C-alpha cells in the first residue's frame, strides 16, 4: 500500500517550486492564486529570495505548503494514495492533497497559523532542541523534572526527539540530557517553542479559523500528529488540527501505525527528503520522492 507524506518547517530552500512554475501552466496558475490570496509575491521569495527571507515563519510555512500541494497536483492521475500524513505543517498539505480541504482554504489556514505562531513566539523567548541517542522515556522523565516549560515536541524517529520550551528550560534540559547520556543535544534555529504549551495563544486564535472552515471526508485516511491514528471524520480532523499546535508531533508512532495498517511504500511530496530518512529509521519499507509529471 502506498502512503504519501508531506514535510514540515525546515525543509525549505531557495529556488523551491520554480521548476513547477516554469513548466506547468496549472502550477503557475496555482502559484499566482497564492500570491493573490497572501497579498504579497511569495513566489519571488521562494524562487529568488534569501535563506533569511525563507526563515520568516509567515513565509516558511506557506512556501512549504505551496511546494507540496502544487507538486501533488502535478502528479495528476498518478497520485493514488492509500493513506496520507504530514509532519506538523505538512498535515495541512496532506489534507489538501487528499481533498479534505480546498487549496484556497488550506493556504488561508496555513497563513493564519504562521502568523498566530509568530505572535505567540514574540510573547515569550522560547526555542527547541534536538536530542539524539537517548530513549524517549528518559527524555520525557527529565523534561517533567524541570520547573520551567520544557516538553517533548517531535517524536521524529527512535533515538531522535525534539524538545520545546522556554529558553531557560531548554538550556537546563540540554545540560541534564547530555549528563544522562544523550549523544547530542542541539539547540535549533527556530523562532519559538512549537508544539508546546507556549503555543496556547496561537491554538486559541487558529481554532476559530479552523472551525469556520469546511473540511470534507478525505479520499483516503489521514494519520494525524496529535493522535497518530487514522482519521476520516471531518469533525475529528478539525479537533486534531486544533490540538496539534500545543500537542507533540507523534511522527514515529504515526509511521508505525501506517506500516501496521499495510503501508510498504512511502512517497515524500514537497521540498527536501527529511521524512524519507526518518521513515527508514522507523521501519523496513520502500521510500521515494515524488517526481512531477507536468499536467497541462
N, C-alpha and C positions, 0 to 999 in steps of 0.2 A: 504494500500500500504506500501511496506517495503523500508525504507531508510537505507543505510549503511553509517556510519560516521567514520572518521579517525582522531585520535588525533594529536596534535602538540607538540612542545617542552615543556618539563616539565613533560611529562608522563613517562619518562624513569625510570628504576630501574635495579639494578644489578641482573643478572640471567635471564633477559628478553630474550625469544626465545629459551632457552636451551631445554625446553621440545619438541619444534618443531624439533630442530636439532637432538635430541636423538631418536625421534620416527617416523620420516618421512624421507625416502631417498630423496624424492623430495625437502623437506625443506633443508636438509643437502646440497644437490647439489646447491640450490639457495644461501645459506649462503657462501659456498666455492667460488662460482662465484663472490659474492660480495667482498670477501677477495682479489680475484684476480684483480677485477676492481679498488678497492680502493688503492691497493698497500700496505696494512697492514692488520693484522688479527683483524678486528673489532669484530669478534666473541669472541676472548679472552677477550676483554674489556667488551663486553655485558654480557658474561656468568660468568666471574670471576674477573672482574676489580674492581675498587673502585668507589664510588659516584663521586669523583673528576674527575676520568677518563671520566665518562659519562657526566659530566657537560661541557666538552670542546665542543664548538659548532660544530667543524669538526667531532666529534664523535656522539654527541647527535642526530643531525638531520638524518644522515644515519642510526643510530641504530633504531630510532623510525620508520622510513620509512621501514626498512627491517622487523622489527617485524610485522608491519601492513600488508604489501603486501604478506609476506610469510604466515601469518595466513589466509589471504583471499584466497590464493591459495590452502591451505589445506582444505578449506570448500568444494572444488570440485563442484559438481552439486547443492549443497545446496546454493551456492552463486548466488542468483537471485534477483539483486537489481532493484527496480523501479526507484530509484534515488540515487545519492551519493553526499557526501560533505566531505570536510576535513577542519580542523581548522588550518589555516596558513600552516605550513609544510605539514599537513595532506592532503592538496589539491593535492599534488604530489602522495601520496599513493592512493587517490581516483581515480586519472587519470589512474594509472597503473591497479588498480583493475577493472576499467570499460573499459579496453582495448584501451584507447585512446593513451597510452604511453607504450612503451615496458619496461620490468623490467630493462634491462641494461641502456636504455636511462634515465629512471626515476632516477636510482641510480646516474648516472653521473651528472644529473642536480641538484639533492639534494646535492651532494658533492660540486659541483661548487657554489651552493647557500650558503652553510655553510661557505665555505672559503671566498667568497666575502663579506658576512655579517661580518665575523670575522675581515677582513681588515678594513671595514667601522667602526667597533666598536673601533678599535685601533687608528683611526684618531682623534677622539674627545671623551673625557669621557662622557658617556651618560648612561641612565638607564630607568627603567619603574617602575610604582607603580599601585597597585590595589585600586580602590576607591569603597567603599561599602556603600550602603544606601543613595545614592543621585541620583536625577533624571538626566538622560543623558543630558538633555538640560542645566541644571545648571552646570554640569561638563564642557560641551562644552563652555559655556559662560565664565567661569573662565579661562579656558585654553587660549582662544582668548585674554584675557585681559593681559596676561603675555608676556613681551617683549622677553624673552628667548624662545628657541624652546621647546614647550610642546603641544602635541596634543592627542586626543583620539586615541587609537591604537587597542583595542579589545573590541567590544560590546559583552560581554560574555553572559549576561542574564539581565533581568530588575533589576536595582539596583546594577549591578556589571560591572564596566567599567575600563579597564586598560588604563593608560595614559603613554606616551612615550616622551622622550626628553633629553635635556642636564641635567647634574646632578644638576646644579643650578636651572634650570627651574622646575624640578620635586620637589626639596626641597620647592621652593616657592609655587608651586601648592598644594602640600600636606598640607602646613600650611593654605592656603586660603580655601581649600576644607573642611578641618576639622572645620574651623571657620564658614563655610557656612552650616554645619550640617551633613557632611559625618560621618557615623558611624565609619568607619575606613579608613585610608589612609596608605597602607602598601607598602613600598619600596620592590621591588622584587630583588632576587639574580640572575640577568641576566647580560650578558656581554655588553649590549648596548641598544640603542633605536630602537627596531624593529618596523616596520610599522610606520615610521616617516620620515620626510624629510632628516634626518641624514643618512638614508639608500640609498640616491640617488647614491653614487658611486657604491654600490652593484647592484642597479637596472640597471644601465648602463652596468655593466660587465655581469650580468646574461642575459640581453636582447639579447645579441649576441649569447649566448649559446642556449637560448630558440628558437630563430628564426632559428637556424641551425638544430634544432631537429624536426623529423617528429612527428606530433600529428594527430591522426586519429579521426574519429567520434566515440564517446564512445557508448557503448551498451545501455546506458540509460542517461538521462540528468544529468549533474553535476551542482550543485549550487555553485557559486564561491564567494570567500571572498570579492573581490573588488566591486562587484555589488549586491550581494545577490540573483541574478536572475538565473534561469535555462538556461543552455547553452549546445548546441551540436555542434556548428560550430567550427571547429578546429582553424580558424583564430582568432575568438573571444576568445577562450580558451587561446591561446598564449598571446594575449594582456592583458587579465585579470591576467594571471600568472606573467607577467612583472610588471603590475601596483601594484600587491599585496605587493611588498617589501616596498613601501612607502605609501600605502593606508591602512586605518584601516580594521581590520577583522570584517565584519558585521555579526557575528555569530547569534545574536538574530534575525536579520532580515532574514537571510538565513533559520533558522528553522521555523520562522513564514511563509515564502513563501512555504516551503516544506509541512507544515501542511495544508496551504490553497490549495495546489495542490493535497492533498489527503493522505499524509503520516500519518499513525497512528501507525507505529511500527518502532522504530529506533534501529538499531543494531550497537554497537560500536565495531570497529575492530582495535585492537592494544593494547599497554600496558595501564594499568590503566582503570578507569571508570569516569574520569573527565567530559567527554561530556554528559554522561547519567545524571549526576547531573544538569548540565546546562540546558539540554533539558527539564527536568521535571519542571524547574522554568519558562520555556517559554510557555509550552503548556501541555494540558492533553492528554498524549499519552503513549503508552507502550514502555519501553526501556529495552534492554537486552545487554549482551556482547557476542560476537562471541565465540563459543566453537569449537576448532579444530576437524575436522573429518579426521583422518590421511588417506591420499590418497597415496597408493603405486603404 
